Amino acid sequence: MAIYKDTERNTWYFSIYYTDIYGKGKRKMKRGFKTKKACKLAEAEMLNTLKPDKDKVRTFDEVFYERLKHEDLAPRTTKHRKQQYEKYYRSNFAHIPIDKVTVEQCKDLRKQLIDTPDLSEEYKKSIFSGFKAIMSYALKNQYIETNPTIGIENIKFTKSKLLFITREEFDKLVLKMDNLENSKNPVTYRKFIQLLFYTGLRVGEALPLTWEDWDPVKRELNINKTTDVTTNKIRNGVAKTKTSLGIVPVPKHISEMLEELKENAKPNDVYIFGGKKPYAYLTIKKAFYSVFREFDSKITIHTLRHSYATHLINNGVDMYLLMNLLRHADIKETIGTYSHLYTDRKQKAMQIFD
């Protein structure tokens, strides 16, 4: 490692010999520096870049973006995490070496969030959980020896009551979509909403479905892509989680509905809902709200997924099968969302002893 004077050009250059991550000898050289000082600074910067990962000191900012880079997230999720970073982490933590973040600083972040009045308790928990996840990533990758957040309790909140509608309520309401004014395809919109309720699909999974994804013999849909509802862009081979990709069974009457749609489809139609191109999320959302928001102003399209799960639970489906049908990543997610709905079934179970 040294810097040299290029007498012919009257400039400076550095030459560095190093070993790469595979143990091979390499050389880095850069010319054209006008001063010796500038050459030294560039050499030091290059040396820092070439340090083995285990020796490199990373800032909180670097670890955050490295973690983001290596996670296969939907654009919407990536945007959300960046917004949280800019608003709640960056000002106090971006410049700090990740191994210098202290327990006191982590506790202070928690206190600041708790003391912020205009944030919901659920969102406060989300922000602090995100911070803890970054530190866990740093520990997992050996950037820190101990995790300063490990003993700090997460922010608690009272989970709001899960909103759902019964099958009977849904079947009555959804028929009203056939009479929507100023809608080009009200009947098809209605069938799209029926598919969501009776399969538990997320709206971003249903929008890009093609006829190739439909198996009428097995009555199954192959979920192998998703639509980002903020941009309407389709991402192949990507879903909310890895387990979200897979096969979804379809009830008989929804299978018949899909077959009817297929019979009436044009030869060049690719997408089940939309034809040559899929419906836009905002189009479906507007049609859905115009009917269902009259029933309950808090209903969202995702309420249909909760309603699907609730109907299955009330008809005897156990938690592990529900996890598979919803394509959750693990049983904890299913338990955390729906365990309270099993209260009545616990009492029924006790009747076995009577």
C-alpha positions, 0 to 999 in steps of 0.5 A, a space after each residue: 500500500 503506497 502512493 507514488 508520484 507520476 513524474 511524467 504527468 505531474 500527478 499522484 497515484 496509489 497502488 493497493 494489493 489485497 486479498 478478496 473474499 475468495 482468498 485470491 490476490 488482487 491489485 487496485 490502482 488509481 491515477 490522476 490525483 493533483 495533490 499528494 493529500 487527495 491521493 492519500 484520502 482516496 487510498 484510505 477510502 479504497 482501503 476501507 472499501 476493500 476491508 473484509 466484511 467482518 472487519 468493516 465498520 458499518 453505520 446504521 444507515 448502511 445496515 438499514 439499506 443493506 437489509 432492504 437490498 437483500 429482502 425481496 419486498 414489494 415496492 409498496 413495502 419498500 417505500 413504507 420502510 424508507 418512509 419510516 427510516 427517514 422520519 423516525 430513525 435517520 436524524 438520530 441514528 444514520 451516522 452512528 456506527 451500528 456497533 456503537 448504538 447504545 441501550 439508552 439510545 434505543 430506550 429513548 427512541 421507544 419513549 419518543 414514540 410513546 410520547 408522540 400523540 398523533 400516532 396510533 399505538 399500532 403504528 408506534 409498535 410497527 416503527 419500534 419493531 422495525 428498528 429492532 429488526 434492523 439491530 437483529 439483522 446486524 447481530 445475525 450478520 455479526 456486525 455487532 456482538 450484542 443486540 442493544 434492543 434485546 431486553 427492551 419491551 416492544 410497544 404494546 397496543 390494544 388490537 382493534 376488533 377484527 372486522 368481518 361480514 357473514 356469508 349471508 350478509 355478503 351474499 345479499 350485498 354483493 348482488 347489489 353490485 350488478 346495478 351499479 351506475 356508471 360502471 362498464 362491467 358491474 357483473 364482472 366486478 361483482 364476480 371478482 369480489 365473490 372470488 375474493 370472499 370465497 377464496 381468501 385471496 388478497 386483491 393484489 393476488 386476484 388482479 393478475 390472474 390469467 386463464 393459465 393459472 386456472 385448473 378447472 379439473 382440480 378447481 384450483 388457482 395457481 398464485 404465482 404473481 401479484 399486482 402492486 396496488 399503488 402502481 398497478 405493476 405485476 410482479 411475477 414470482 413475487 407475493 407478500 411472502 414466499 408462502 403466499 405463492 401456491 395453490 388455492 382451492 376454489 368452491 364448486 359454485 365459484 368454479 362454475 362462475 369462472 367457467 362461465 367467464 371463460 366461455 364468454 371470454 374473447 379468444 385473445 383474453 389473457 386475464 380472467 378479470 379484464 381481458 387483454 389487461 387486468 382491471 386496475 385496483 382503483 376501479 375495483 375499489 370504487 365499485 366495492 365501496 359504493 355498495 359495501 361502505 353503505 353497510 359499514 363505513 369501516 369495511 375494506 376489501 381486505 375485510 373479505 379475507 378476514 370474513 373468509 377465515 371467520 366463516 371457515 373457523 365457525 364451520 370447524 376448520 382448525 388453526 393449522 388448516 386455516 394457516 395453509 388456506 391463508 398461506 401464512 408464513 407460520 402459525 404465529 401469524 394465524 394465531 395472532 390474528 384469529 385465535 380469539 374467534 375460537 372462544 366459542 369452539 372451546 366451550 363446544 369442545 367441553 361438551 364432549 365431557 358432558 
